[in-house]
Amino acid sequence: MESRESLLAALKEVEVWETKQRDLWFWEKLGRLPFVLLDRMTPKFIREKLGAAVDEMAAFLETGGTYLVSDETVYSKFRARQKNSGTMSLNKETIATIPLAEMNAVAVQMSESRAAFATVQGATTGVGGIFTLALDIPLLLGTSLKILQEMALCYGYRPEEKRERLFVVKCLQFASSDIVGKKAILDELSRFDEPATEKDVIAQLQGWREVVVTYTENFGWKKLFQMVPIAGILFGAYINRSTVQDVAEAGMMLYQKRRILERLRQSGE
């Protein structure tokens, strides 16, 4: 286990990242505006498909649905690293005790793997412009949910638990929120593991639809470029890669902070 001093240093790094997240790039702010135009230009059958993808999120929060990931993908990464160091014991009970540096290393591996997948996915769905865009957004939502669950597993949390899936959705919301939204979510998540706030956290399950609709709408002008056939290949590849990288980074930092705070509480006992 890390020393209290090293945990505090790691926490400081996360807090520096949080401070940077409280500002939003000018073009990102501008990018929120054209989605209304995109919505008007989108044929009804595509809007219906996007609506169906939003509805699928209810199944994720309730049971994990088709988006629930297997822990073996993540655990195999840890085992490969442990094999080199001569230690092989690992299960869902002991993973929470792994050194933070190991957790971070595997989290980076998972992030890079999902970002590469999203790049290919974005290029493929960018071929047909607006018509394949209907396929791209649900796929990107699914990829985002999966990388966040993998971040959870990297830091010893279990996404098959309903409460943990709410944390996943909150991370997803954070990645696409503006300054005010990011601050509010950081405040919520900083109290996520406090017993006194558990009822409030569970009550937020009722707001899952708003979270996902916001996430979808905040693609903004980025997805407008992807609507151009053929040229959408380049835009789609770049947009999807950067989106998954942003989501993975948010998950890595927020789960890391959560694990650090838990260890600090333990060291203070």
DRENPA-703984 format. One line per 3 residues: number of its first residue (from 0); their letters; for each residue x, y, z of N, C-alpha, C, O. Coordinates in steps of 0.1 Angstrom, whole numbers, padded with zeros to 4 digits. Layout:
NUM) A) X Y Z X Y Z X Y Z X Y Z | ...
***
This chain:
0) MES) 0008 -0012 0000 0000 0000 0000 0009 0012 0000 0019 0013 0007 | 0005 0023 -0007 0012 0035 -0008 0013 0042 0005 0004 0040 0014 | 0023 0051 0007 0023 0059 0019 0013 0070 0018 0008 0073 0007
3) RES) 0009 0076 0029 -0001 0087 0029 0004 0099 0021 -0004 0105 0014 | 0017 0101 0022 0023 0112 0014 0022 0110 -0001 0019 0119 -0008 | 0024 0098 -0006 0023 0095 -0020 0009 0096 -0025 0006 0100 -0036
6) LLA) -0001 0091 -0016 -0015 0092 -0019 -0019 0107 -0021 -0027 0111 -0030 | -0014 0115 -0011 -0018 0130 -0012 -0012 0136 -0024 -0018 0145 -0030 | 0000 0132 -0028 0006 0137 -0040 -0002 0133 -0053 -0004 0141 -0062
9) ALK) -0007 0121 -0053 -0015 0116 -0064 -0028 0123 -0064 -0033 0127 -0075 | -0034 0126 -0053 -0046 0133 -0052 -0045 0147 -0057 -0054 0153 -0064 | -0033 0154 -0054 -0031 0167 -0059 -0030 0167 -0074 -0035 0177 -0081
12) EVE) -0025 0157 -0081 -0024 0156 -0095 -0038 0156 -0101 -0041 0162 -0111 | -0047 0148 -0095 -0061 0147 -0099 -0068 0160 -0098 -0076 0164 -0107 | -0066 0167 -0087 -0072 0180 -0084 -0068 0190 -0094 -0076 0199 -0098
15) VWE) -0055 0190 -0099 -0050 0199 -0109 -0058 0196 -0122 -0062 0206 -0129 | -0060 0183 -0125 -0067 0180 -0137 -0082 0185 -0136 -0087 0190 -0146 | -0088 0184 -0124 -0102 0188 -0122 -0103 0203 -0125 -0112 0208 -0131
18) TKQ) -0093 0211 -0120 -0093 0225 -0122 -0093 0229 -0137 -0100 0238 -0141 | -0085 0221 -0145 -0084 0224 -0159 -0098 0221 -0166 -0101 0227 -0176 | -0105 0211 -0160 -0118 0207 -0166 -0129 0217 -0164 -0139 0217 -0171
21) RDL) -0127 0227 -0155 -0137 0237 -0152 -0138 0248 -0163 -0147 0256 -0162 | -0129 0247 -0173 -0130 0257 -0184 -0133 0249 -0196 -0130 0237 -0197 | -0139 0255 -0206 -0144 0249 -0218 -0138 0257 -0230 -0140 0269 -0231
24) WFW) -0132 0250 -0239 -0126 0256 -0251 -0137 0264 -0258 -0148 0259 -0259 | -0133 0276 -0264 -0143 0284 -0270 -0150 0277 -0281 -0163 0278 -0282 | -0143 0270 -0290 -0150 0263 -0301 -0159 0252 -0296 -0169 0248 -0302
27) EKL) -0156 0246 -0284 -0165 0236 -0278 -0178 0243 -0274 -0189 0237 -0276 | -0177 0255 -0269 -0189 0262 -0265 -0198 0265 -0277 -0210 0263 -0277 | -0191 0270 -0288 -0198 0273 -0300 -0204 0260 -0306 -0214 0261 -0313
30) GRL) -0197 0249 -0304 -0202 0236 -0309 -0215 0231 -0304 -0221 0222 -0309 | -0219 0237 -0292 -0232 0233 -0287 -0244 0238 -0295 -0255 0232 -0295 | -0242 0248 -0303 -0253 0255 -0309 -0259 0248 -0321 -0272 0248 -0322
33) PFV) -0252 0242 -0330 -0258 0237 -0343 -0266 0224 -0341 -0271 0219 -0351 | -0266 0218 -0329 -0273 0205 -0328 -0288 0207 -0331 -0294 0197 -0337 | -0294 0218 -0328 -0308 0221 -0332 -0310 0220 -0347 -0319 0214 -0352
36) LLD) -0300 0225 -0354 -0300 0225 -0369 -0299 0210 -0374 -0306 0206 -0383 | -0289 0203 -0367 -0287 0189 -0371 -0300 0181 -0368 -0303 0172 -0376 | -0307 0184 -0358 -0319 0176 -0354 -0330 0179 -0365 -0337 0169 -0369
39) RMT) -0331 0191 -0370 -0341 0194 -0380 -0337 0188 -0393 -0346 0185 -0401 | -0325 0186 -0396 -0320 0181 -0409 -0321 0165 -0409 -0321 0159 -0420 | -0322 0159 -0397 -0321 0145 -0396 -0334 0139 -0399 -0345 0142 -0393
42) PKF) -0335 0129 -0408 -0347 0122 -0412 -0354 0116 -0399 -0347 0112 -0390 | -0367 0114 -0400 -0374 0109 -0388 -0369 0095 -0384 -0368 0092 -0372 | -0366 0086 -0394 -0362 0072 -0390 -0349 0072 -0383 -0346 0063 -0375
45) IRE) -0340 0082 -0386 -0327 0083 -0379 -0330 0087 -0364 -0324 0082 -0355 | -0338 0097 -0363 -0341 0102 -0349 -0347 0091 -0341 -0345 0090 -0329 | -0356 0083 -0347 -0362 0072 -0340 -0351 0062 -0335 -0352 0056 -0324
48) KLG) -0341 0059 -0343 -0330 0050 -0340 -0322 0056 -0328 -0318 0049 -0319 | -0320 0069 -0329 -0312 0075 -0318 -0320 0075 -0305 -0315 0073 -0294 | -0333 0077 -0306 -0342 0076 -0294 -0342 0062 -0288 -0342 0060 -0276
51) AAV) -0341 0052 -0297 -0341 0038 -0292 -0328 0035 -0285 -0328 0028 -0275 | -0317 0041 -0289 -0304 0040 -0282 -0304 0046 -0268 -0299 0041 -0259 | -0311 0057 -0268 -0313 0064 -0254 -0321 0055 -0245 -0318 0053 -0233
54) DEM) -0332 0049 -0251 -0340 0040 -0242 -0332 0028 -0237 -0335 0023 -0226 | -0322 0023 -0245 -0314 0012 -0241 -0306 0015 -0228 -0302 0005 -0221 | -0304 0027 -0225 -0297 0031 -0213 -0304 0027 -0201 -0298 0025 -0190
57) AAF) -0317 0026 -0201 -0325 0022 -0190 -0321 0008 -0186 -0320 0005 -0174 | -0319 -0001 -0196 -0315 -0014 -0194 -0301 -0015 -0188 -0299 -0024 -0179 | -0293 -0006 -0192 -0279 -0006 -0186 -0279 -0003 -0172 -0273 -0009 -0164
60) LET) -0287 0007 -0168 -0287 0011 -0154 -0294 0001 -0145 -0291 -0001 -0134 | -0304 -0006 -0151 -0311 -0016 -0143 -0304 -0029 -0142 -0303 -0035 -0131 | -0298 -0034 -0153 -0292 -0047 -0153 -0278 -0048 -0160 -0271 -0058 -0159
63) GGT) -0274 -0037 -0166 -0262 -0037 -0174 -0265 -0040 -0188 -0257 -0035 -0197 | -0276 -0046 -0191 -0280 -0049 -0205 -0269 -0055 -0214 -0260 -0062 -0209 | -0269 -0051 -0226 -0259 -0056 -0236 -0245 -0049 -0234 -0235 -0053 -0240
66) YLV) -0245 -0038 -0226 -0233 -0030 -0225 -0224 -0035 -0213 -0212 -0031 -0213 | -0229 -0044 -0205 -0221 -0048 -0193 -0208 -0056 -0198 -0210 -0065 -0206 | -0197 -0052 -0193 -0184 -0058 -0198 -0180 -0070 -0189 -0184 -0071 -0178
69) SDE) -0171 -0078 -0194 -0165 -0089 -0187 -0153 -0084 -0180 -0145 -0077 -0185 | -0151 -0088 -0167 -0139 -0084 -0160 -0126 -0091 -0164 -0115 -0086 -0162 | -0128 -0102 -0172 -0116 -0109 -0176 -0107 -0101 -0185 -0095 -0103 -0185
72) TVY) -0113 -0093 -0194 -0105 -0085 -0203 -0095 -0076 -0195 -0083 -0074 -0199 | -0100 -0070 -0184 -0091 -0061 -0176 -0082 -0069 -0167 -0070 -0066 -0167 | -0087 -0080 -0161 -0079 -0088 -0152 -0067 -0094 -0159 -0056 -0096 -0153
75) SKF) -0069 -0098 -0172 -0058 -0104 -0179 -0046 -0095 -0181 -0035 -0099 -0182 | -0049 -0082 -0182 -0039 -0072 -0183 -0031 -0071 -0170 -0018 -0070 -0170 | -0038 -0072 -0159 -0031 -0072 -0146 -0022 -0085 -0144 -0011 -0084 -0139
78) RAR) -0028 -0096 -0148 -0021 -0109 -0147 -0008 -0109 -0155 0002 -0114 -0151 | -0009 -0103 -0167 0003 -0102 -0176 0014 -0094 -0169 0026 -0097 -0170 | 0010 -0083 -0163 0020 -0075 -0156 0026 -0082 -0143 0037 -0081 -0140
81) QKN) 0017 -0089 -0136 0021 -0096 -0124 0030 -0108 -0127 0039 -0111 -0120 | 0028 -0114 -0139 0036 -0125 -0143 0051 -0121 -0144 0060 -0128 -0141 | 0053 -0109 -0149 0066 -0104 -0151 0073 -0101 -0137 0085 -0101 -0136
84) SGT) 0064 -0097 -0127 0070 -0094 -0114 0070 -0106 -0105 0075 -0105 -0094 | 0065 -0118 -0110 0065 -0130 -0102 0054 -0132 -0092 0054 -0141 -0085 | 0044 -0123 -0093 0032 -0125 -0084 0020 -0128 -0093 0018 -0121 -0104
87) MSL) 0011 -0137 -0089 0000 -0141 -0098 -0013 -0141 -0091 -0023 -0143 -0098 | -0015 -0138 -0078 -0028 -0138 -0072 -0036 -0126 -0076 -0031 -0115 -0074 | -0048 -0128 -0081 -0057 -0117 -0085 -0071 -0122 -0086 -0074 -0132 -0092
90) NKE) -0080 -0115 -0079 -0094 -0118 -0080 -0102 -0105 -0077 -0095 -0095 -0073 | -0115 -0105 -0078 -0122 -0092 -0076 -0122 -0087 -0061 -0124 -0076 -0059 | -0118 -0096 -0052 -0116 -0091 -0038 -0103 -0085 -0036 -0102 -0075 -0028
93) TIA) -0092 -0090 -0043 -0079 -0084 -0040 -0075 -0073 -0049 -0065 -0066 -0047 | -0082 -0071 -0061 -0077 -0061 -0070 -0077 -0047 -0064 -0070 -0038 -0069 | -0086 -0044 -0055 -0087 -0031 -0049 -0074 -0028 -0040 -0072 -0016 -0037
96) TIP) -0066 -0038 -0038 -0054 -0036 -0030 -0041 -0034 -0038 -0030 -0032 -0033 | -0043 -0035 -0051 -0031 -0034 -0061 -0026 -0019 -0060 -0034 -0010 -0058 | -0013 -0017 -0061 -0007 -0004 -0061 -0013 0005 -0071 -0017 0001 -0082
99) LAE) -0015 0018 -0068 -0021 0028 -0077 -0014 0029 -0090 -0020 0030 -0100 | -0001 0028 -0090 0007 0029 -0102 0003 0017 -0112 0002 0020 -0124 | 0000 0005 -0107 -0004 -0006 -0115 -0018 -0003 -0121 -0020 -0006 -0133
102) MNA) -0026 0002 -0113 -0040 0005 -0117 -0039 0015 -0128 -0046 0013 -0139 | -0031 0025 -0127 -0030 0036 -0137 -0025 0030 -0150 -0029 0034 -0161 | -0015 0021 -0149 -0009 0016 -0161 -0019 0008 -0169 -0019 0009 -0181
105) VAV) -0026 -0001 -0162 -0036 -0009 -0170 -0047 0000 -0175 -0053 -0003 -0186 | -0051 0010 -0168 -0062 0020 -0172 -0057 0026 -0185 -0065 0028 -0194 | -0045 0030 -0186 -0039 0036 -0199 -0040 0026 -0210 -0043 0030 -0221
108) QMS) -0036 0014 -0207 -0037 0003 -0218 -0051 0001 -0223 -0053 0001 -0235 | -0061 0001 -0214 -0075 -0001 -0218 -0079 0011 -0226 -0087 0010 -0236 | -0075 0023 -0222 -0079 0035 -0229 -0074 0035 -0243 -0082 0039 -0252
111) ESR) -0062 0032 -0245 -0056 0032 -0258 -0062 0021 -0267 -0064 0024 -0279 | -0066 0010 -0262 -0072 -0001 -0269 -0086 0004 -0274 -0089 0002 -0286 | -0094 0010 -0265 -0107 0014 -0269 -0107 0026 -0279 -0115 0027 -0288
114) AAF) -0097 0035 -0277 -0096 0046 -0286 -0092 0042 -0300 -0097 0047 -0310 | -0084 0031 -0301 -0081 0026 -0315 -0093 0020 -0321 -0095 0021 -0333 | -0101 0012 -0313 -0113 0007 -0318 -0123 0017 -0323 -0129 0016 -0334
117) ATV) -0124 0028 -0315 -0133 0039 -0319 -0129 0046 -0331 -0137 0051 -0339 | -0116 0047 -0334 -0111 0053 -0346 -0115 0045 -0358 -0120 0051 -0368 | -0114 0032 -0358 -0118 0024 -0369 -0134 0025 -0371 -0139 0026 -0382
120) QGA) -0140 0025 -0359 -0155 0025 -0360 -0160 0039 -0366 -0169 0039 -0374 | -0153 0050 -0362 -0157 0063 -0367 -0154 0064 -0382 -0162 0070 -0389 | -0143 0058 -0387 -0140 0059 -0401 -0150 0050 -0409 -0154 0054 -0420
123) TTG) -0154 0039 -0404 -0163 0030 -0410 -0177 0036 -0412 -0183 0036 -0423 | -0182 0042 -0401 -0195 0048 -0401 -0195 0062 -0408 -0206 0068 -0410 | -0183 0067 -0411 -0183 0080 -0417 -0184 0079 -0432 -0185 0090 -0439
126) VGG) -0184 0067 -0438 -0185 0065 -0452 -0198 0071 -0458 -0197 0077 -0468 | -0209 0068 -0451 -0222 0072 -0457 -0228 0085 -0452 -0240 0087 -0455 | -0220 0093 -0445 -0225 0106 -0441 -0237 0105 -0431 -0236 0097 -0422
129) IFT) -0247 0112 -0433 -0259 0113 -0424 -0265 0099 -0421 -0271 0097 -0411 | -0265 0091 -0431 -0272 0078 -0430 -0265 0068 -0421 -0271 0061 -0413 | -0252 0068 -0421 -0244 0059 -0412 -0242 0066 -0399 -0238 0060 -0389
132) LAL) -0245 0079 -0398 -0244 0086 -0385 -0254 0080 -0375 -0251 0080 -0363 | -0265 0075 -0380 -0275 0069 -0372 -0270 0057 -0365 -0274 0054 -0354 | -0260 0050 -0371 -0254 0039 -0365 -0242 0043 -0356 -0240 0036 -0346
135) DIP) -0236 0053 -0359 -0224 0057 -0352 -0226 0062 -0338 -0219 0057 -0329 | -0236 0070 -0336 -0239 0075 -0322 -0242 0064 -0312 -0236 0064 -0301 | -0251 0055 -0315 -0253 0044 -0306 -0241 0036 -0303 -0238 0032 -0292
138) LLL) -0233 0033 -0314 -0221 0026 -0312 -0211 0033 -0303 -0204 0027 -0295 | -0210 0046 -0305 -0201 0054 -0297 -0205 0055 -0283 -0197 0055 -0273 | -0218 0056 -0280 -0223 0055 -0267 -0220 0042 -0260 -0215 0042 -0248
141) GTS) -0221 0031 -0268 -0218 0018 -0262 -0203 0017 -0259 -0199 0012 -0248 | -0194 0022 -0268 -0180 0022 -0265 -0176 0030 -0253 -0168 0026 -0245 | -0183 0041 -0252 -0180 0050 -0240 -0184 0043 -0227 -0177 0044 -0217
144) LKI) -0195 0037 -0227 -0200 0030 -0215 -0190 0018 -0212 -0188 0016 -0200 | -0185 0011 -0222 -0176 0000 -0219 -0163 0005 -0214 -0158 -0002 -0205 | -0157 0015 -0219 -0144 0020 -0214 -0146 0025 -0200 -0136 0023 -0192
147) LQE) -0157 0031 -0196 -0159 0036 -0183 -0160 0024 -0173 -0155 0025 -0162 | -0167 0013 -0177 -0168 0001 -0169 -0154 -0005 -0167 -0151 -0010 -0156 | -0146 -0005 -0178 -0132 -0010 -0177 -0124 -0001 -0167 -0115 -0007 -0160
150) MAL) -0126 0012 -0167 -0119 0020 -0158 -0123 0017 -0143 -0115 0016 -0134 | -0136 0014 -0142 -0141 0010 -0128 -0134 -0003 -0124 -0129 -0004 -0112 | -0133 -0013 -0133 -0126 -0025 -0129 -0111 -0023 -0126 -0106 -0030 -0118
153) CYG) -0105 -0014 -0134 -0091 -0011 -0131 -0088 -0006 -0117 -0077 -0009 -0112 | -0098 0001 -0112 -0096 0006 -0098 -0103 -0002 -0087 -0105 0003 -0076 | -0108 -0014 -0091 -0113 -0023 -0081 -0128 -0021 -0078 -0133 -0025 -0067
156) YRP) -0136 -0015 -0087 -0150 -0013 -0085 -0158 -0022 -0095 -0152 -0026 -0105 | -0170 -0026 -0091 -0177 -0036 -0098 -0189 -0031 -0105 -0199 -0027 -0099 | -0188 -0029 -0119 -0200 -0023 -0126 -0212 -0032 -0127 -0223 -0027 -0131
159) EEK) -0211 -0044 -0122 -0224 -0052 -0122 -0233 -0047 -0111 -0245 -0051 -0110 | -0228 -0039 -0102 -0236 -0034 -0091 -0243 -0021 -0096 -0237 -0013 -0102 | -0256 -0020 -0093 -0264 -0009 -0098 -0258 0004 -0095 -0258 0014 -0103
162) RER) -0254 0006 -0082 -0249 0019 -0078 -0236 0022 -0086 -0234 0034 -0088 | -0228 0013 -0089 -0216 0016 -0097 -0219 0020 -0111 -0212 0027 -0117 | -0230 0014 -0116 -0234 0018 -0130 -0239 0033 -0130 -0237 0040 -0140
165) LFV) -0244 0037 -0119 -0248 0051 -0118 -0235 0060 -0119 -0235 0071 -0125 | -0224 0056 -0112 -0212 0063 -0112 -0207 0064 -0126 -0201 0074 -0131 | -0208 0053 -0134 -0204 0052 -0148 -0211 0063 -0156 -0205 0070 -0164
168) VKC) -0224 0064 -0154 -0232 0073 -0162 -0229 0088 -0158 -0229 0097 -0166 | -0226 0090 -0145 -0221 0103 -0140 -0208 0107 -0147 -0206 0119 -0151 | -0199 0097 -0149 -0186 0100 -0155 -0189 0104 -0170 -0182 0113 -0175
171) LQF) -0198 0097 -0176 -0202 0099 -0190 -0208 0114 -0191 -0204 0121 -0201 | -0216 0117 -0182 -0222 0131 -0182 -0211 0141 -0180 -0211 0152 -0186 | -0202 0138 -0171 -0191 0148 -0168 -0183 0151 -0181 -0179 0162 -0184
174) ASS) -0180 0140 -0189 -0171 0142 -0200 -0177 0151 -0211 -0170 0156 -0219 | -0191 0153 -0211 -0197 0161 -0221 -0204 0174 -0215 -0211 0180 -0222 | -0201 0177 -0203 -0208 0188 -0196 -0200 0201 -0198 -0188 0201 -0201
177) DIV) -0207 0212 -0196 -0200 0225 -0196 -0195 0228 -0182 -0195 0219 -0174 | -0189 0240 -0180 -0182 0243 -0168 -0191 0241 -0156 -0187 0235 -0146 | -0204 0247 -0156 -0213 0246 -0145 -0216 0231 -0142 -0217 0227 -0131
180) GKK) -0219 0224 -0153 -0222 0210 -0151 -0211 0202 -0145 -0213 0193 -0137 | -0198 0204 -0150 -0187 0197 -0145 -0185 0200 -0130 -0182 0191 -0122 | -0187 0212 -0126 -0185 0216 -0111 -0196 0208 -0103 -0192 0203 -0092
183) AIL) -0208 0208 -0108 -0219 0202 -0100 -0216 0187 -0099 -0218 0181 -0088 | -0212 0181 -0110 -0209 0166 -0110 -0197 0163 -0101 -0198 0153 -0093 | -0187 0171 -0101 -0175 0169 -0092 -0180 0169 -0078 -0175 0162 -0069
186) DEL) -0188 0179 -0075 -0193 0180 -0061 -0201 0167 -0057 -0200 0162 -0046 | -0210 0163 -0066 -0218 0151 -0063 -0209 0138 -0061 -0210 0131 -0052 | -0199 0137 -0070 -0190 0125 -0069 -0181 0125 -0058 -0177 0114 -0053
189) SRF) -0177 0137 -0053 -0168 0138 -0041 -0175 0132 -0029 -0169 0129 -0019 | -0189 0132 -0029 -0196 0127 -0017 -0203 0113 -0021 -0211 0108 -0013 | -0199 0107 -0032 -0206 0095 -0036 -0205 0084 -0026 -0215 0076 -0025
192) DEP) -0194 0082 -0019 -0192 0071 -0010 -0196 0074 0004 -0193 0066 0013 | -0201 0086 0006 -0205 0089 0020 -0219 0082 0023 -0228 0084 0015 | -0220 0075 0034 -0233 0068 0037 -0245 0078 0037 -0256 0074 0034
195) ATE) -0243 0090 0042 -0254 0099 0044 -0260 0104 0030 -0271 0108 0030 | -0252 0102 0019 -0257 0107 0006 -0262 0095 -0003 -0265 0097 -0014 | -0261 0083 0003 -0265 0071 -0006 -0279 0072 -0012 -0281 0069 -0023
198) KDV) -0288 0076 -0003 -0302 0077 -0008 -0303 0088 -0020 -0310 0085 -0029 | -0296 0099 -0018 -0297 0109 -0028 -0291 0104 -0041 -0296 0107 -0052 | -0280 0096 -0040 -0273 0091 -0052 -0283 0082 -0060 -0284 0082 -0072
201) IAQ) -0289 0073 -0052 -0298 0063 -0059 -0310 0070 -0065 -0315 0066 -0076 | -0315 0081 -0059 -0326 0088 -0064 -0323 0094 -0078 -0332 0097 -0086 | -0310 0097 -0080 -0306 0103 -0093 -0307 0093 -0105 -0306 0098 -0116
204) LQG) -0310 0081 -0102 -0312 0071 -0113 -0324 0076 -0122 -0325 0073 -0133 | -0333 0084 -0116 -0345 0088 -0123 -0341 0098 -0134 -0348 0100 -0144 | -0329 0104 -0133 -0324 0114 -0143 -0316 0108 -0154 -0309 0116 -0161
207) WRE) -0316 0095 -0156 -0307 0089 -0166 -0309 0093 -0180 -0300 0095 -0188 | -0322 0095 -0184 -0325 0100 -0197 -0319 0113 -0201 -0314 0115 -0211 | -0320 0122 -0191 -0314 0136 -0193 -0299 0135 -0196 -0294 0142 -0204
210) VVV) -0293 0126 -0188 -0278 0125 -0190 -0275 0120 -0204 -0266 0126 -0210 | -0281 0110 -0209 -0278 0105 -0222 -0282 0114 -0233 -0275 0115 -0243 | -0293 0120 -0232 -0298 0130 -0242 -0287 0141 -0243 -0284 0146 -0254
213) TYT) -0283 0146 -0232 -0273 0157 -0231 -0260 0152 -0238 -0254 0159 -0246 | -0256 0140 -0235 -0244 0134 -0241 -0245 0134 -0256 -0235 0137 -0263 | -0256 0129 -0261 -0258 0128 -0275 -0258 0142 -0282 -0252 0144 -0292
216) ENF) -0265 0151 -0276 -0267 0165 -0282 -0253 0172 -0282 -0251 0180 -0291 | -0245 0169 -0273 -0232 0177 -0272 -0222 0173 -0282 -0211 0178 -0281 | -0225 0164 -0291 -0216 0162 -0303 -0215 0174 -0311 -0205 0177 -0317
219) GWK) -0226 0182 -0312 -0227 0195 -0318 -0221 0195 -0332 -0223 0186 -0341 | -0213 0206 -0335 -0207 0208 -0348 -0198 0196 -0353 -0196 0194 -0365 | -0192 0189 -0343 -0183 0178 -0347 -0190 0168 -0356 -0185 0164 -0366
222) KLF) -0203 0164 -0352 -0210 0155 -0360 -0215 0161 -0373 -0218 0153 -0383 | -0216 0174 -0374 -0221 0180 -0386 -0210 0177 -0397 -0214 0175 -0409 | -0198 0178 -0394 -0187 0175 -0404 -0188 0160 -0409 -0185 0157 -0420
225) QMV) -0192 0151 -0400 -0192 0137 -0403 -0204 0134 -0412 -0204 0123 -0418 | -0213 0143 -0414 -0225 0141 -0422 -0221 0141 -0437 -0229 0137 -0446 | -0209 0146 -0441 -0205 0147 -0455 -0200 0133 -0459 -0190 0128 -0453
228) PIA) -0206 0127 -0469 -0202 0114 -0473 -0187 0114 -0477 -0182 0124 -0482 | -0180 0103 -0475 -0166 0100 -0478 -0157 0109 -0469 -0149 0104 -0462 | -0159 0122 -0470 -0151 0131 -0461 -0153 0128 -0446 -0145 0130 -0437
231) GIL) -0165 0122 -0444 -0169 0118 -0430 -0160 0107 -0424 -0159 0105 -0412 | -0153 0100 -0433 -0143 0090 -0428 -0133 0096 -0419 -0130 0091 -0408 | -0126 0107 -0424 -0116 0113 -0416 -0122 0120 -0404 -0116 0118 -0393
234) FGA) -0133 0127 -0406 -0139 0134 -0394 -0144 0123 -0384 -0142 0125 -0372 | -0150 0113 -0389 -0155 0103 -0380 -0144 0096 -0372 -0146 0094 -0360 | -0133 0093 -0378 -0122 0086 -0371 -0116 0095 -0360 -0114 0091 -0349
237) YIN) -0114 0108 -0364 -0109 0117 -0354 -0118 0120 -0343 -0114 0120 -0331 | -0131 0123 -0346 -0141 0126 -0336 -0143 0115 -0326 -0143 0117 -0314 | -0145 0103 -0331 -0147 0091 -0322 -0135 0089 -0313 -0136 0085 -0302
240) RST) -0123 0090 -0319 -0111 0087 -0311 -0110 0097 -0300 -0107 0094 -0288 | -0111 0110 -0303 -0110 0121 -0293 -0121 0120 -0282 -0119 0122 -0271 | -0133 0116 -0287 -0144 0114 -0277 -0142 0103 -0267 -0143 0105 -0255
243) VQD) -0137 0092 -0272 -0134 0080 -0263 -0122 0084 -0254 -0122 0080 -0242 | -0112 0091 -0259 -0101 0094 -0251 -0105 0104 -0240 -0101 0102 -0228 | -0114 0113 -0243 -0119 0122 -0233 -0127 0115 -0222 -0125 0117 -0210
246) VAE) -0136 0106 -0226 -0144 0098 -0217 -0135 0089 -0208 -0137 0088 -0196 | -0125 0083 -0214 -0116 0074 -0207 -0108 0082 -0197 -0106 0077 -0186 | -0103 0094 -0201 -0095 0102 -0192 -0104 0106 -0180 -0099 0106 -0168
249) AGM) -0116 0110 -0182 -0125 0114 -0171 -0127 0102 -0162 -0126 0104 -0150 | -0130 0090 -0167 -0132 0079 -0159 -0119 0075 -0151 -0120 0072 -0139 | -0108 0076 -0157 -0095 0072 -0151 -0093 0082 -0139 -0089 0078 -0128
252) MLY) -0095 0095 -0141 -0092 0105 -0131 -0102 0104 -0119 -0098 0104 -0108 | -0115 0102 -0123 -0125 0102 -0112 -0125 0089 -0104 -0127 0089 -0092 | -0122 0078 -0110 -0121 0065 -0103 -0108 0065 -0095 -0107 0060 -0083
255) QKR) -0097 0071 -0100 -0085 0072 -0093 -0086 0080 -0080 -0082 0076 -0070 | -0093 0091 -0082 -0095 0100 -0070 -0104 0092 -0060 -0101 0093 -0048 | -0113 0085 -0064 -0122 0078 -0055 -0114 0067 -0047 -0115 0066 -0035
258) RIL) -0105 0060 -0054 -0097 0050 -0047 -0087 0057 -0038 -0084 0052 -0027 | -0081 0068 -0042 -0072 0075 -0033 -0078 0080 -0020 -0073 0078 -0010 | -0090 0086 -0022 -0097 0090 -0010 -0101 0079 0000 -0100 0080 0012
261) ERL) -0104 0067 -0006 -0107 0056 0002 -0095 0051 0010 -0096 0047 0021 | -0084 0051 0003 -0071 0047 0010 -0067 0057 0020 -0061 0053 0031 | -0069 0069 0018 -0066 0080 0027 -0074 0078 0040 -0069 0080 0051
264) RQS) -0087 0075 0038 -0096 0073 0050 -0091 0060 0058 -0091 0061 0070 | -0087 0050 0051 -0082 0038 0057 -0069 0041 0065 -0067 0036 0076 | -0060 0049 0059 -0047 0052 0066 -0049 0061 0078 -0040 0061 0086
267) GE) -0060 0068 0078 -0063 0077 0089 -0070 0070 0101 -0071 0076 0112 | -0074 0058 0099 -0081 0050 0110 -0071 0046 0120 -0075 0039 0130
***
